[in-house]
Amino acid sequence: MTAEVAVALPVVVLVLVGCLGGLLAATELARLQDAAADAARLLGRGESSVAQHVERALPGASVTVERPAGLVCAHVQGERRILGIPLPLRASSCALDGGR
């Protein structure tokens, strides 16, 4: 019985750590989506400090802007490490471009 527990316990711990990492990645993705939506709205109103807003909300994240036909779109990118493996995360949001 002891040998089975000694073999199974590290596997259980690894699975739990992986699940926690996935939960943290999902939380980070939700924060990226919020930052992208805020950035798109700010850009739509003509604000220029979007990169600073995203950096304040999510340190290490970057934002790119695209302006297709009457819209302004913000694409925010970040990264989360799960068990030492980098997982790139991306979120996008668009708003009406009324600030131009």
C-alpha positions as CSV (number, residue, x, y, z in Angstrom):
1,M,0.0,0.0,0.0
2,T,2.8,2.4,0.9
3,A,4.5,2.0,-2.5
4,E,1.3,2.8,-4.3
5,V,0.8,6.0,-2.3
6,A,4.5,7.0,-2.9
7,V,4.0,6.6,-6.7
8,A,0.5,8.1,-6.9
9,L,1.1,11.2,-4.6
10,P,3.5,13.1,-7.0
11,V,1.1,12.5,-9.9
12,V,-1.9,13.8,-7.8
13,V,0.2,16.9,-6.8
14,L,1.2,17.5,-10.4
15,V,-2.4,17.3,-11.6
16,L,-3.6,19.7,-8.9
17,V,-0.8,22.2,-9.8
18,G,-1.8,21.9,-13.4
19,C,-5.4,22.6,-12.6
20,L,-4.5,25.6,-10.5
21,G,-2.3,26.9,-13.3
22,G,-5.2,26.5,-15.7
23,L,-7.5,28.4,-13.4
24,L,-4.9,31.2,-13.1
25,A,-4.6,31.3,-16.9
26,A,-8.4,31.5,-17.3
27,T,-8.4,34.4,-14.8
28,E,-5.6,36.1,-16.7
29,L,-7.5,35.7,-20.0
30,A,-10.6,37.4,-18.4
31,R,-8.4,40.3,-17.3
32,L,-6.9,40.5,-20.8
33,Q,-10.4,40.6,-22.3
34,D,-11.4,43.4,-19.9
35,A,-8.2,45.4,-20.8
36,A,-8.9,44.9,-24.5
37,A,-12.5,46.2,-24.1
38,D,-11.3,49.2,-22.1
39,A,-8.6,49.9,-24.6
40,A,-11.0,49.8,-27.5
41,R,-13.5,52.1,-25.8
42,L,-10.7,54.5,-24.9
43,L,-9.4,54.5,-28.5
44,G,-12.9,55.0,-29.8
45,R,-13.2,58.2,-27.6
46,G,-9.9,59.5,-29.0
47,E,-7.7,58.8,-26.0
48,S,-4.0,58.2,-26.7
49,S,-2.8,56.6,-23.4
50,V,-4.1,53.1,-24.1
51,A,-0.7,51.4,-23.8
52,Q,-0.2,52.9,-20.4
53,H,-3.7,51.8,-19.3
54,V,-3.1,48.2,-20.4
55,E,0.4,48.1,-18.8
56,R,-1.1,49.4,-15.5
57,A,-3.9,46.8,-15.6
58,L,-1.7,43.9,-16.7
59,P,2.1,44.4,-16.3
60,G,3.9,42.8,-19.2
61,A,1.0,42.9,-21.6
62,S,1.1,44.6,-24.9
63,V,-1.5,46.2,-27.1
64,T,-1.8,46.6,-30.9
65,V,-4.4,48.7,-32.6
66,E,-6.3,48.1,-35.8
67,R,-8.8,50.5,-37.5
68,P,-11.1,48.7,-39.9
69,A,-14.0,50.6,-41.5
70,G,-15.5,52.8,-38.7
71,L,-14.2,50.6,-35.9
72,V,-11.2,50.6,-33.7
73,C,-9.9,47.2,-32.4
74,A,-7.5,46.6,-29.6
75,H,-5.6,43.3,-29.5
76,V,-4.0,42.6,-26.1
77,Q,-1.3,39.9,-25.6
78,G,0.1,38.5,-22.4
79,E,1.7,35.4,-21.1
80,R,1.1,32.9,-18.2
81,R,3.4,30.2,-17.2
82,I,1.9,26.8,-16.2
83,L,4.4,24.4,-14.7
84,G,7.2,26.5,-16.2
85,I,5.7,26.3,-19.7
86,P,4.9,29.7,-21.2
87,L,1.3,29.9,-22.4
88,P,0.6,32.9,-24.7
89,L,-2.8,34.6,-24.1
90,R,-4.6,37.0,-26.5
91,A,-7.8,38.9,-26.3
92,S,-9.4,41.4,-28.8
93,S,-12.2,43.9,-28.6
94,C,-13.6,46.5,-31.0
95,A,-15.6,49.7,-30.5
96,L,-17.0,52.4,-32.8
97,D,-14.4,54.8,-33.9
98,G,-16.1,58.1,-33.0
99,G,-13.0,59.9,-31.7
100,R,-11.5,60.7,-35.1
